Amino acid sequence: MASGTGSFEMPPFERIVAEHGPLVSRIAMTYEADPTLREDLTQQIFLAVWQALPSYRADASLKTFIARIAQNRAISFVAKQVRQPPTAEIPEILESDDPDPEQNAMEASERRALIAATRKLPPPQREVIVLVLEGFDYAEIAKMLEIAPNALALRLSRAKSALKTILERGR
């Protein structure tokens, strides 16, 4: 989107929501299990994106910019929820158009287990796992989190180890 002259034309917000909505939804899902609260979180993320767009300078991709905002807003949201009285957790239902019900059920179960395990990680580890799962490369993640590549490698190694332990205990 950035041209050779350094100028950048922001796409309409509706297009940003359409193109990056799935990314925002997946990030919100890894931080919030309750569908109603997750919808609130998603709306808060898009509000934060809309408010931050004037400060976007195209020094990173728009996807990276949005993911960083989503991560920060999700962490703030979870921290606020922790301070509130607990509510009953509503089970997640992950639907698919896949015609094989057995395979679909197994994949949905694995996704739910991965999401549940990811939610148990401390926020710094959760951040790196979510961003890796979203397909960001290590250089982008290090820049987004403002940490050195070596620190990212260590955090990612610890997160993978913790995630593996959590998943193994769940079997």
C-alpha positions as CSV (number, residue, x, y, z in Angstrom):
1,M,0.0,0.0,0.0
2,A,2.9,2.3,0.6
3,S,4.2,3.8,-2.6
4,G,7.8,4.7,-3.6
5,T,7.2,8.3,-2.5
6,G,6.5,7.3,1.1
7,S,2.8,8.3,0.9
8,F,0.1,6.0,2.1
9,E,-3.6,6.0,1.4
10,M,-5.7,4.5,4.2
11,P,-8.4,2.1,3.0
12,P,-12.0,2.8,4.2
13,F,-12.6,1.5,7.7
14,E,-15.3,-0.9,6.5
15,R,-12.6,-2.5,4.3
16,I,-10.2,-2.7,7.2
17,V,-12.9,-4.4,9.3
18,A,-13.7,-6.9,6.4
19,E,-10.1,-7.7,5.7
20,H,-8.8,-7.9,9.3
21,G,-12.0,-9.0,11.1
22,P,-11.0,-12.6,11.2
23,L,-7.6,-11.8,12.7
24,V,-9.2,-9.6,15.4
25,S,-11.8,-12.3,16.1
26,R,-9.1,-15.0,16.5
27,I,-7.0,-12.8,18.8
28,A,-10.1,-12.0,20.9
29,M,-11.0,-15.7,21.0
30,T,-7.6,-16.6,22.5
31,Y,-8.2,-14.1,25.3
32,E,-11.9,-14.5,26.1
33,A,-14.0,-17.6,26.3
34,D,-17.4,-16.1,26.9
35,P,-19.0,-15.3,23.5
36,T,-20.8,-12.2,24.8
37,L,-17.6,-10.8,26.4
38,R,-15.6,-11.8,23.3
39,E,-18.0,-9.7,21.2
40,D,-17.5,-6.8,23.5
41,L,-13.7,-7.3,23.3
42,T,-13.9,-7.4,19.5
43,Q,-15.8,-4.2,19.4
44,Q,-13.4,-2.5,21.8
45,I,-10.5,-3.6,19.5
46,F,-12.1,-2.2,16.4
47,L,-12.8,1.1,18.3
48,A,-9.2,1.2,19.3
49,V,-8.1,0.6,15.7
50,W,-10.4,3.3,14.5
51,Q,-9.0,5.7,17.1
52,A,-5.4,4.8,16.3
53,L,-5.6,4.9,12.5
54,P,-4.6,8.6,12.3
55,S,-1.3,7.7,14.0
56,Y,-0.6,4.9,11.5
57,R,2.6,5.8,9.5
58,A,2.9,2.6,7.4
59,D,6.3,1.8,8.9
60,A,4.9,-1.7,9.5
61,S,2.1,-3.5,7.7
62,L,-1.5,-2.6,8.5
63,K,-2.0,-6.2,9.6
64,T,0.9,-5.8,12.1
65,F,-0.5,-2.5,13.3
66,I,-3.9,-4.0,13.9
67,A,-2.6,-7.1,15.6
68,R,-0.6,-5.1,18.0
69,I,-3.6,-3.0,18.9
70,A,-5.7,-6.2,19.3
71,Q,-3.1,-7.8,21.6
72,N,-2.8,-4.7,23.8
73,R,-6.6,-4.2,24.0
74,A,-7.1,-8.0,24.8
75,I,-4.5,-7.9,27.5
76,S,-6.1,-4.8,29.1
77,F,-9.6,-6.4,28.7
78,V,-8.5,-9.6,30.5
79,A,-6.8,-7.7,33.3
80,K,-10.0,-5.8,33.8
81,Q,-12.1,-9.0,33.8
82,V,-9.8,-10.6,36.4
83,R,-10.7,-7.8,38.8
84,Q,-14.4,-8.4,38.3
85,P,-16.4,-11.2,40.0
86,P,-16.3,-14.5,38.1
87,T,-19.2,-15.5,35.9
88,A,-20.1,-19.0,34.6
89,E,-18.2,-20.0,31.5
90,I,-20.3,-20.8,28.4
91,P,-18.8,-23.6,26.4
92,E,-17.5,-22.7,22.9
93,I,-19.0,-24.2,19.8
94,L,-16.7,-24.0,16.8
95,E,-18.6,-24.6,13.6
96,S,-17.4,-25.7,10.2
97,D,-18.8,-26.4,6.8
98,D,-16.7,-29.5,6.6
99,P,-18.9,-32.5,5.5
100,D,-17.1,-35.1,7.6
101,P,-18.7,-34.8,11.1
102,E,-16.2,-37.1,12.9
103,Q,-13.1,-35.2,11.5
104,N,-14.9,-31.9,12.1
105,A,-15.5,-32.9,15.7
106,M,-11.9,-34.0,16.2
107,E,-10.6,-30.8,14.7
108,A,-13.0,-28.6,16.7
109,S,-11.9,-30.5,19.9
110,E,-8.3,-29.9,19.1
111,R,-8.9,-26.2,18.4
112,R,-10.9,-25.8,21.7
113,A,-8.0,-27.5,23.6
114,L,-5.4,-25.3,21.9
115,I,-7.5,-22.1,22.7
116,A,-8.2,-23.2,26.3
117,A,-4.5,-24.0,26.8
118,T,-3.4,-20.7,25.2
119,R,-5.7,-18.9,27.6
120,K,-3.8,-20.5,30.6
121,L,-0.5,-19.0,29.5
122,P,0.7,-15.8,31.1
123,P,0.0,-12.8,28.9
124,P,3.7,-12.4,27.6
125,Q,3.7,-16.0,26.5
126,R,0.2,-15.9,25.2
127,E,1.1,-12.9,23.1
128,V,3.9,-14.6,21.2
129,I,1.9,-17.8,20.7
130,V,-1.0,-15.9,19.3
131,L,1.2,-13.9,16.9
132,V,3.1,-17.0,15.7
133,L,-0.2,-18.8,15.1
134,E,-1.4,-15.8,13.1
135,G,1.5,-16.2,10.8
136,F,3.7,-13.2,11.8
137,D,7.4,-13.8,11.3
138,Y,9.8,-13.5,14.3
139,A,11.1,-10.1,13.1
140,E,7.6,-8.6,13.0
141,I,6.7,-10.1,16.4
142,A,9.9,-8.7,18.0
143,K,9.2,-5.3,16.5
144,M,5.5,-5.4,17.7
145,L,6.4,-6.4,21.2
146,E,9.4,-4.1,21.3
147,I,11.8,-6.8,22.4
148,A,15.1,-8.2,21.1
149,P,15.0,-11.2,18.9
150,N,16.8,-13.3,21.5
151,A,14.2,-12.3,24.1
152,L,11.5,-13.3,21.7
153,A,13.2,-16.7,21.1
154,L,13.4,-17.3,24.8
155,R,9.8,-16.2,25.4
156,L,8.5,-18.4,22.5
157,S,10.5,-21.4,23.7
158,R,9.0,-21.0,27.2
159,A,5.5,-20.5,25.8
160,K,5.8,-23.6,23.6
161,S,7.0,-25.7,26.5
162,A,4.2,-24.4,28.8
163,L,1.6,-25.0,26.1
164,K,2.9,-28.5,25.5
165,T,2.7,-29.2,29.3
166,I,-0.8,-27.8,29.5
167,L,-2.0,-29.8,26.5
168,E,-0.4,-33.1,27.8
169,R,-2.1,-32.6,31.2
170,G,-5.4,-32.3,29.5
171,R,-5.3,-35.7,27.8
